[in-house]
Amino acid sequence: MMRTLLALSALVLTCTAVDIACAHDSDRFVRDRDAVFHFATLPDGVRFPEGIAANPATGDIFVGTFDSGSPNKLMRFTRHGRLAAIKDFGATPLLGLDFDARQNKLYILNFGASKLQRLPAGFDAATVVEDVATFPAIGAPAPRSTGNPDGSSDTITFGSNKFPAPNAMTFSRSGSLYVSDSFQGAIFRIDNVATCTQPCFVALVAQDPLLATAGFPPFGANGIALSADETELFIANTGDNRVLRMDLATKAVTVFAESVHGADGIAVDHSGRLWVAANQGDEIVALNDTGRVVARLGEFQGIARDGTPVGLLFPASPLILGDWMYVTNLALPLTGSPAEWEADVKRWTISRVRLPRR
């Protein structure tokens, strides 16, 4: 009996530590505001890092920029954060990146051109970019009804936007590529993307009112990730502060988690936690398999003397490589107000975070 009581006492002490509380052994809550470390600083004049991917074989980190006012760049950093290559994409902003180890190629969602593009992992400034597919204009999704506490409901009618806005992508094990569209409230799929005849056919998986937004920031379907068995697709809706779940058999979309402030890019770690970049909360949030928040990492801690953000500022995209998560600090001033800390940023950064054990 005494041994049992001592074991229970130790469990209580562990679960009531200052920064950690747990409901049971396998599901504890972690809050670490100082979990973020500097990885790399972008070159002078290169702004707004957004998409991120990695080559697991070399540890290279790829980063693209989402800049509507300066030339956009695609960069390759070594595992130590040194800039190894940079390619100019001109006026067209870039969003999601993903790496296909089978081809040793990097895929790029060219937001400005509404295209999927690719180039070899060892690209340099002179490497030719290959167009793979162009995303179709299908218009806005149907209106959405939302309930009120008094039992009434409001109807959200989305505009007549017909601009394809490819944002994030993820590969299936079979080689298909799923892509989110933030403005058209849609998920697309390109099958056999490595070998399909160009321009590759872009199939509509689903268009759903839950994948669009009338909120702020004005991006609906954003980061996406497949479940381990690839029967479900998790989708961040940035403007609605939600993470959604789509059953790929029925195409039904449901709410998986609420109140993730500016849910942006997402990634799944080796233990099954879904990590979400909360771009308006300046933190990275982890969800368990029920949608419960089980970790909050990082925070904004000011602007350094060199003009770089300390900690996280508008984190856009997380990437998991081994025991580390790499995060782009987009630090994008959305309103133009001097009240935004983003207005004070002079140099842009990539952070890294050591994943907490589960």
C-alpha positions in Angstrom: 0.0 0.0 0.0 2.8 2.5 0.9 4.5 1.8 -2.4 1.3 2.5 -4.3 0.7 5.8 -2.4 4.2 6.9 -3.1 3.7 6.2 -6.8 0.5 8.1 -6.9 2.1 11.0 -5.0 4.9 11.2 -7.6 2.3 11.2 -10.4 0.5 14.1 -8.8 3.7 16.1 -8.3 4.6 15.5 -12.0 1.2 16.6 -13.2 1.0 19.7 -11.1 4.4 21.2 -11.9 4.4 24.9 -12.7 4.2 24.5 -16.5 2.8 21.0 -17.0 -0.5 19.5 -16.1 -1.8 16.1 -17.2 -5.1 14.3 -17.3 -3.3 10.9 -17.6 0.2 9.6 -18.4 -0.1 9.7 -22.1 -1.7 13.1 -22.5 0.0 16.0 -20.7 -0.1 19.7 -21.4 3.2 21.5 -22.1 3.6 25.3 -22.1 7.1 26.5 -23.0 7.5 30.2 -23.9 11.2 29.9 -24.4 11.2 26.9 -26.7 12.2 28.9 -29.8 15.7 29.3 -31.1 17.1 31.3 -34.0 18.1 29.2 -37.0 18.7 31.6 -39.9 18.3 35.2 -41.0 17.3 36.0 -44.5 19.6 38.2 -46.7 19.2 41.9 -46.6 16.1 43.0 -48.6 14.5 39.5 -48.6 11.2 39.7 -46.7 8.3 37.6 -45.5 9.4 33.9 -45.4 6.3 31.7 -45.7 6.6 28.2 -47.1 9.2 25.7 -45.8 10.4 22.2 -46.7 13.4 20.0 -46.1 15.6 17.4 -47.8 15.9 14.7 -45.0 19.0 13.2 -46.7 21.1 16.4 -46.4 19.3 18.4 -43.8 18.9 21.3 -46.3 16.0 23.7 -45.5 14.1 25.3 -48.3 12.2 28.6 -47.8 10.1 30.7 -50.1 8.8 34.3 -49.7 5.3 35.7 -49.9 6.0 39.3 -50.9 3.7 41.5 -53.0 6.1 44.5 -53.0 9.6 43.1 -53.7 11.0 40.3 -55.8 10.3 36.9 -54.3 13.0 34.4 -53.6 13.4 30.7 -53.1 16.3 29.9 -50.7 18.2 26.8 -49.7 19.9 26.8 -46.3 22.3 24.1 -45.0 21.5 22.2 -41.8 23.6 24.8 -40.0 21.5 27.8 -41.3 24.0 29.0 -43.9 22.5 30.3 -47.2 23.6 27.9 -49.9 21.5 29.0 -52.9 18.9 31.6 -53.8 16.7 31.8 -56.9 14.7 34.8 -58.0 10.9 34.3 -58.7 10.2 38.0 -59.4 6.8 39.5 -58.6 4.8 36.3 -58.1 4.5 35.4 -54.3 5.2 31.9 -53.3 3.3 29.8 -50.7 3.5 26.1 -49.9 6.7 24.1 -50.5 7.1 20.3 -50.3 10.0 17.9 -51.0 9.7 14.6 -52.9 12.6 12.4 -51.9 11.8 9.9 -54.6 12.5 12.4 -57.3 14.9 14.6 -55.3 12.8 17.6 -56.3 11.3 20.5 -54.5 7.7 21.4 -55.3 6.4 25.0 -55.1 3.0 26.5 -55.0 3.3 29.7 -57.0 0.5 31.7 -55.6 0.8 34.6 -58.0 0.7 32.4 -61.1 -1.8 29.8 -59.6 0.6 27.1 -60.6 2.4 24.0 -59.2 6.1 24.1 -60.1 9.2 22.1 -59.3 13.0 22.1 -59.6 15.9 19.9 -58.4 16.9 19.9 -54.8 20.4 21.3 -55.7 19.0 24.3 -57.6 21.0 27.5 -58.0 20.2 30.9 -59.4 20.3 29.7 -63.0 18.1 26.5 -62.6 15.1 26.4 -64.9 11.8 26.1 -63.1 9.4 23.5 -64.4 5.6 24.1 -64.6 3.7 21.0 -63.5 0.0 22.1 -63.3 -2.3 25.2 -63.3 -5.1 25.4 -60.8 -8.6 26.0 -62.2 -11.0 28.9 -61.4 -14.1 27.4 -59.9 -15.5 30.3 -58.0 -16.6 30.6 -54.4 -18.3 27.8 -52.4 -22.0 27.8 -51.5 -23.2 30.0 -48.6 -22.7 28.8 -45.0 -25.2 29.0 -42.2 -23.9 29.5 -38.7 -25.9 29.3 -35.5 -26.2 31.9 -32.8 -26.6 31.4 -29.0 -30.3 32.5 -29.1 -31.2 29.8 -31.6 -31.2 32.0 -34.6 -28.7 31.7 -37.5 -26.8 33.9 -39.9 -25.9 33.1 -43.5 -22.4 33.8 -44.8 -22.4 34.4 -48.5 -18.9 34.3 -50.1 -18.0 36.7 -52.9 -17.7 35.9 -56.6 -13.9 35.5 -56.3 -12.6 33.3 -59.1 -8.8 33.6 -58.4 -7.2 30.2 -57.7 -5.2 30.5 -54.5 -3.1 27.4 -54.0 -1.7 27.6 -50.5 -0.4 24.3 -49.0 0.2 20.8 -50.1 1.0 17.3 -48.9 2.0 14.1 -50.6 0.3 10.7 -50.1 2.3 7.5 -50.0 1.0 6.6 -53.5 2.5 9.8 -55.0 -0.7 11.9 -55.2 -0.5 15.5 -54.1 -3.3 17.2 -52.2 -3.5 21.0 -52.4 -5.6 23.6 -50.5 -7.1 26.6 -52.1 -7.7 29.5 -49.7 -10.0 31.7 -51.7 -12.1 29.1 -53.5 -12.6 27.0 -50.4 -11.4 23.8 -52.1 -9.1 20.9 -51.9 -7.5 19.6 -55.2 -5.5 16.5 -56.0 -3.0 15.7 -58.6 -2.4 12.0 -59.1 1.0 10.5 -60.0 2.5 14.0 -59.9 6.0 12.7 -60.6 5.1 11.2 -63.9 1.8 12.8 -65.1 1.8 14.4 -68.5 2.1 18.2 -68.3 0.1 20.1 -67.7 -1.0 17.6 -65.2 -4.7 17.1 -64.5 -6.0 18.9 -61.4 -8.9 17.0 -59.8 -11.4 18.7 -57.4 -11.6 16.6 -54.2 -14.1 18.9 -52.5 -15.4 22.4 -52.3 -17.1 23.2 -49.0 -18.3 26.4 -47.2 -16.2 25.3 -44.1 -13.1 25.6 -46.3 -13.7 29.3 -47.0 -13.7 32.3 -44.6 -15.1 35.8 -44.1 -12.7 36.3 -41.2 -9.2 37.7 -40.7 -6.6 37.1 -42.0 -8.7 36.5 -45.2 -7.4 33.0 -46.0 -9.6 29.9 -45.7 -8.2 26.5 -46.4 -4.5 26.7 -45.6 -2.1 24.1 -44.1 -3.0 20.4 -44.7 -1.8 17.1 -43.5 -2.9 13.5 -44.0 -3.8 11.1 -41.1 -1.4 8.2 -40.6 -3.7 5.8 -42.4 -4.4 8.4 -45.1 -8.2 8.2 -44.7 -8.6 11.7 -43.4 -7.2 15.1 -44.3 -6.6 17.8 -41.7 -7.0 21.4 -42.9 -6.3 24.7 -41.2 -8.8 27.5 -41.8 -6.9 30.7 -40.9 -9.7 33.3 -40.9 -12.0 31.0 -38.9 -9.3 30.0 -36.3 -10.1 26.4 -36.9 -8.6 23.1 -37.8 -11.0 21.0 -39.9 -11.1 17.3 -40.7 -12.2 15.8 -44.1 -13.2 12.1 -44.5 -11.6 11.3 -47.8 -14.1 8.5 -48.5 -17.3 10.7 -48.1 -15.7 14.1 -48.5 -17.5 15.3 -45.4 -15.8 18.2 -43.7 -16.2 18.7 -39.9 -14.6 21.0 -37.3 -11.7 19.2 -35.5 -10.5 22.1 -33.3 -11.7 25.7 -32.5 -10.0 28.8 -31.3 -6.5 28.3 -32.8 -5.8 31.9 -33.4 -4.8 32.3 -37.1 -4.4 28.6 -37.8 -1.8 28.5 -40.7 0.6 25.7 -41.6 0.3 22.3 -40.0 2.6 19.3 -39.5 2.3 15.9 -37.8 5.1 14.5 -35.6 6.3 10.9 -35.0 3.9 10.5 -32.0 0.8 11.7 -33.9 0.5 15.2 -32.5 -0.8 17.8 -35.0 1.3 21.0 -34.8 -0.4 24.2 -35.9 1.2 27.6 -36.5 -1.1 30.1 -34.8 0.0 33.1 -36.8 -2.1 35.6 -34.9 -1.2 34.1 -31.5 2.6 34.1 -32.2 2.9 30.5 -31.0 2.9 26.9 -32.2 0.0 24.7 -30.9 -0.2 20.9 -30.7 -3.4 19.0 -30.9 -3.9 15.4 -29.9 -6.1 12.9 -31.7 -9.3 14.3 -30.2 -8.5 17.9 -31.1 -7.5 18.9 -27.5 -4.6 21.4 -27.2 -1.8 19.5 -25.5 1.1 22.0 -26.1 1.8 25.7 -26.7 5.3 26.6 -27.7 6.9 30.0 -28.1 5.7 33.6 -28.0 6.7 37.0 -29.4 9.4 38.5 -27.2 10.2 41.8 -28.9 12.4 43.2 -31.7 16.2 42.8 -31.4 18.6 45.6 -32.2 19.3 44.2 -35.6 15.6 44.4 -36.5 14.8 40.7 -36.2 11.9 39.3 -34.2 12.8 37.6 -31.0 10.8 34.3 -30.6 7.8 34.0 -33.0 6.1 36.7 -34.9 3.4 35.7 -37.3 4.7 32.1 -37.6 3.4 30.7 -40.9 4.7 27.3 -41.6 6.1 24.5 -39.4 8.4 21.7 -40.7 9.4 18.7 -38.6 12.8 17.2 -39.3 13.9 14.6 -36.7 13.5 16.0 -33.2 13.3 19.6 -34.4 10.6 21.8 -35.8 11.6 24.6 -38.1 9.2 27.6 -38.4 9.1 30.6 -40.8 8.5 34.0 -39.1 6.4 35.6 -41.8 6.1 38.9 -39.7 3.7 40.3 -42.3 2.1 43.7 -41.4 -1.5 43.0 -42.5 -3.3 46.2 -41.6 -0.6 48.8 -42.3 -1.0 50.2 -38.8 2.2 51.3 -36.9 0.6 49.5 -33.9 1.6 46.2 -35.4 5.0 44.9 -34.2 5.5 43.5 -37.7 5.9 47.2 -38.9 9.2 47.4 -36.9 10.8 44.3 -38.4 13.9 45.0 -40.6 15.3 41.5 -41.1 13.3 38.3 -41.3 14.1 35.0 -39.7 13.6 31.2 -39.5 13.3 29.7 -36.0 13.6 26.2 -34.8 12.0 24.5 -31.8 13.0 21.2 -30.1 9.9 19.0 -30.0 8.8 18.1 -26.4 8.6 14.4 -25.6 5.1 12.9 -25.3 
